[in-house]
Amino acid sequence: MPRALLPLLAITFVDVLGFTMLIPILPFYAEHFGASPTIVGAIYSTVAVCALVSSPFWGRLSDRIGRKGVLIAAQVAGLLGFSLLAAGTALWTVFVARAIEGLGGGGLGVTQAYITDVTTPANRARAFGLLGATFGLGFLIGPALAGTLVRYGYWVPFGIAAALQLLTVVMTLMLLPESKGAVKTAPTLDEIRTSLQSPVLGRLILTQFAFAIAFTSWVTVFALYAERVFGFGPVQTSYIFIVSSVVAIAVQTLLIGPLVDRHGEGRVAVAGLAFAVLAYGGVGFVTNLPWLFVFVALWSLSGALIRPALGALVSGAAPPEQRGTILSVNDSLNSVAFVMAPFISTTALRINPHATGVVPAVFACVALAIGYRLFAVPRTADAAAAAEDDLRGTPTGAPQ
């Protein structure tokens, strides 16, 4: 693995740790200022909408000036947002703080672009797996840390999160080398549009988008599903997420590399989507706790396989000079999924809690249908070109 990957993973872990500390306490903090459940949902949507607007800008800027400066800008936005939460005195400060973080949300797409810059196709999926494991570890530790600190007041975990963001800025300045030199001109919007309309890259991004809807529509209602079907409260639900995180960390740390080396990213993605269909489709048949843990493990396994495989495929298909922009557009579509999915999945929940898995199962099937023709393609440039020609209906080597 490239030497630059280690400081990037360390910085990402500190960043995710600060972010995940908000997850269990932000709704209660908002209610402290009189927010209704609908307002709490609007707070979460604020981040997604702002990130949807800003991520392509940050990605395109990273293609122009390099990755490091854009990562620092995203971290400074997080520092300002967390600091405002710690000092907040009214509900509007919560909205403003989350909007600032969303508008500075160039982090994930640019981080993925950085990984692609410093890795070869042969080890790219393994690197994306390590990134996913880093996220999983942050999600495992952050909420538990917040639950311990919040007893001293809401400002304490928010203040610690701000301090962690400041630490990421210092670490990035001191430890992270630039992965991409500045260029005279950034890719034009027409060039980016042409790349996104490419059959291979376009299908991969649509596959990722459909899977993001499936994943988000399950995660956002799982706690409500567990409450209605099994009578779970916050503590029991957190145990389920701990199990899920442990499975994801183990798979992405230990298994992704060997699986991709043996079968390729495409077949790993097919397996992950098949597990997703099975896990979500089986939710309606779960009647006891052992089976619940089985399906949660399948759900976690599916995501742990799909994200690194699809991430490597999308980043490899993106033109190098547009990589930051393309991956940030991909990240924006994840924000769209985050806005859309809760409304769809809560509708299914209101109809019948046992039907909660229908929506994610359908979108997992859609993802598999969109991307299946690409998933068996080897990782060579000639094979990618052949796949592009095949999807256009043009024989390989024929005049274009």
HUSUL-V25457 format. One record per residue. N is the residue number from 1. RES is the residue in one small letter. PSI is psi as a letter, one per 40 degrees, with the letter a starting at -180 (999 if undefined). OMEGA is omega in whole degrees, -180 to 180 (NA if undefined). Layout:
{{N	RES	PSI	OMEGA} {N	RES	PSI	OMEGA}}
This chain:
{{1	m	i	179} {2	p	i	-178} {3	r	d	-178} {4	a	e	-177} {5	l	d	-177} {6	l	d	177} {7	p	d	179} {8	l	d	179} {9	l	d	178} {10	a	d	179} {11	i	d	180} {12	t	d	179} {13	f	d	179} {14	v	d	179} {15	d	d	-179} {16	v	d	179} {17	l	d	178} {18	g	d	-179} {19	f	d	-175} {20	t	e	175} {21	m	d	-180} {22	l	d	-167} {23	i	d	-176} {24	p	e	-172} {25	i	e	-177} {26	l	d	178} {27	p	d	-180} {28	f	d	177} {29	y	d	177} {30	a	d	177} {31	e	d	176} {32	h	d	178} {33	f	e	175} {34	g	e	-178} {35	a	i	173} {36	s	i	176} {37	p	d	178} {38	t	d	179} {39	i	d	177} {40	v	d	177} {41	g	d	179} {42	a	d	178} {43	i	d	178} {44	y	d	-180} {45	s	d	179} {46	t	d	179} {47	v	d	-177} {48	a	d	-178} {49	v	d	180} {50	c	d	178} {51	a	d	178} {52	l	d	-178} {53	v	d	-168} {54	s	d	-173} {55	s	d	178} {56	p	d	177} {57	f	d	-179} {58	w	d	178} {59	g	d	180} {60	r	d	178} {61	l	d	179} {62	s	d	174} {63	d	d	-178} {64	r	d	-172} {65	i	e	-176} {66	g	i	-173} {67	r	d	-169} {68	k	d	-178} {69	g	d	-180} {70	v	d	176} {71	l	d	178} {72	i	d	179} {73	a	d	178} {74	a	d	180} {75	q	d	178} {76	v	d	177} {77	a	d	177} {78	g	d	178} {79	l	d	179} {80	l	d	-179} {81	g	d	-180} {82	f	d	179} {83	s	d	179} {84	l	d	176} {85	l	d	-179} {86	a	d	-178} {87	a	e	-172} {88	g	i	179} {89	t	e	-178} {90	a	i	-176} {91	l	d	-178} {92	w	d	179} {93	t	d	178} {94	v	d	179} {95	f	d	-178} {96	v	d	-180} {97	a	d	-179} {98	r	d	177} {99	a	d	178} {100	i	d	180} {101	e	d	179} {102	g	d	-180} {103	l	d	176} {104	g	e	-171} {105	g	f	175} {106	g	e	-170} {107	g	d	-171} {108	l	d	-180} {109	g	d	-180} {110	v	d	175} {111	t	d	178} {112	q	d	178} {113	a	d	178} {114	y	d	179} {115	i	d	180} {116	t	d	179} {117	d	d	-170} {118	v	e	180} {119	t	i	173} {120	t	i	178} {121	p	d	-177} {122	a	d	-178} {123	n	e	-175} {124	r	d	-180} {125	a	d	177} {126	r	d	179} {127	a	d	176} {128	f	d	176} {129	g	d	177} {130	l	d	176} {131	l	d	178} {132	g	d	178} {133	a	d	177} {134	t	d	175} {135	f	d	-179} {136	g	d	179} {137	l	d	176} {138	g	d	178} {139	f	d	179} {140	l	d	-173} {141	i	d	-172} {142	g	d	-179} {143	p	d	179} {144	a	d	178} {145	l	d	179} {146	a	d	179} {147	g	d	178} {148	t	d	-175} {149	l	d	-173} {150	v	d	178} {151	r	e	178} {152	y	e	180} {153	g	i	-178} {154	y	d	-175} {155	w	d	-176} {156	v	d	178} {157	p	d	178} {158	f	d	177} {159	g	d	177} {160	i	d	178} {161	a	d	178} {162	a	d	179} {163	a	d	177} {164	l	d	177} {165	q	d	176} {166	l	d	178} {167	l	d	179} {168	t	d	178} {169	v	d	-180} {170	v	d	-179} {171	m	d	180} {172	t	d	179} {173	l	d	-171} {174	m	d	-169} {175	l	d	-170} {176	l	h	175} {177	p	i	176} {178	e	h	-178} {179	s	e	-174} {180	k	h	179} {181	g	i	177} {182	a	i	178} {183	v	i	-178} {184	k	d	-179} {185	t	i	175} {186	a	i	176} {187	p	i	179} {188	t	i	179} {189	l	d	178} {190	d	d	178} {191	e	d	179} {192	i	d	179} {193	r	d	179} {194	t	d	179} {195	s	d	-179} {196	l	d	178} {197	q	e	176} {198	s	h	-176} {199	p	d	-178} {200	v	d	-177} {201	l	d	179} {202	g	d	-180} {203	r	d	179} {204	l	d	-179} {205	i	d	176} {206	l	d	176} {207	t	d	178} {208	q	d	-179} {209	f	d	179} {210	a	d	178} {211	f	d	179} {212	a	d	177} {213	i	d	179} {214	a	d	-177} {215	f	d	-176} {216	t	d	-179} {217	s	d	176} {218	w	d	-176} {219	v	d	-174} {220	t	e	-180} {221	v	e	-176} {222	f	d	-179} {223	a	d	179} {224	l	d	176} {225	y	d	-179} {226	a	d	178} {227	e	d	-175} {228	r	d	-176} {229	v	d	-175} {230	f	e	-180} {231	g	f	-178} {232	f	i	169} {233	g	a	-178} {234	p	d	-177} {235	v	d	-180} {236	q	d	180} {237	t	d	179} {238	s	d	177} {239	y	d	179} {240	i	d	180} {241	f	d	175} {242	i	d	177} {243	v	d	180} {244	s	d	-179} {245	s	d	-180} {246	v	d	178} {247	v	d	-178} {248	a	d	-180} {249	i	d	-179} {250	a	d	-178} {251	v	d	-174} {252	q	d	178} {253	t	d	-169} {254	l	d	-168} {255	l	d	-173} {256	i	d	-178} {257	g	d	179} {258	p	d	-179} {259	l	d	180} {260	v	d	178} {261	d	d	-176} {262	r	d	-171} {263	h	e	-176} {264	g	i	-177} {265	e	d	-175} {266	g	d	-179} {267	r	d	175} {268	v	d	178} {269	a	d	177} {270	v	d	179} {271	a	d	-180} {272	g	d	179} {273	l	d	177} {274	a	d	176} {275	f	d	179} {276	a	d	178} {277	v	d	-180} {278	l	d	-177} {279	a	d	-178} {280	y	d	-180} {281	g	d	-179} {282	g	e	-177} {283	v	d	-177} {284	g	e	-178} {285	f	e	-179} {286	v	h	-178} {287	t	e	-180} {288	n	i	-173} {289	l	d	179} {290	p	d	180} {291	w	d	176} {292	l	d	180} {293	f	d	177} {294	v	d	-177} {295	f	d	175} {296	v	d	178} {297	a	d	177} {298	l	d	179} {299	w	d	-180} {300	s	d	178} {301	l	d	-179} {302	s	d	180} {303	g	d	-180} {304	a	d	177} {305	l	d	-172} {306	i	d	-172} {307	r	d	179} {308	p	d	-178} {309	a	d	180} {310	l	d	178} {311	g	d	179} {312	a	d	-179} {313	l	d	-180} {314	v	d	-178} {315	s	d	178} {316	g	d	-180} {317	a	e	-179} {318	a	h	175} {319	p	h	-176} {320	p	d	-178} {321	e	e	180} {322	q	e	-169} {323	r	d	-180} {324	g	d	180} {325	t	d	-177} {326	i	d	-179} {327	l	d	177} {328	s	d	172} {329	v	d	177} {330	n	d	178} {331	d	d	177} {332	s	d	177} {333	l	d	173} {334	n	d	176} {335	s	d	176} {336	v	d	178} {337	a	d	-179} {338	f	d	178} {339	v	d	-175} {340	m	d	-166} {341	a	d	-178} {342	p	d	180} {343	f	d	180} {344	i	d	-174} {345	s	d	178} {346	t	d	174} {347	t	d	177} {348	a	d	-180} {349	l	d	-180} {350	r	d	179} {351	i	d	-180} {352	n	h	-180} {353	p	d	-180} {354	h	e	178} {355	a	e	-176} {356	t	d	-177} {357	g	e	-176} {358	v	d	-177} {359	v	d	179} {360	p	d	178} {361	a	d	179} {362	v	d	-178} {363	f	d	173} {364	a	d	175} {365	c	d	178} {366	v	d	179} {367	a	d	180} {368	l	d	-180} {369	a	d	-179} {370	i	d	-170} {371	g	e	-170} {372	y	d	-176} {373	r	d	180} {374	l	d	-167} {375	f	e	179} {376	a	e	-176} {377	v	h	176} {378	p	i	-173} {379	r	f	-180} {380	t	i	-180} {381	a	d	180} {382	d	d	-180} {383	a	d	178} {384	a	d	178} {385	a	d	178} {386	a	d	178} {387	a	d	178} {388	e	d	179} {389	d	d	-179} {390	d	d	-179} {391	l	d	176} {392	r	e	-175} {393	g	f	-180} {394	t	h	177} {395	p	i	179} {396	t	h	179} {397	g	e	180} {398	a	i	178} {399	p	i	-179} {400	q	999	NA}}
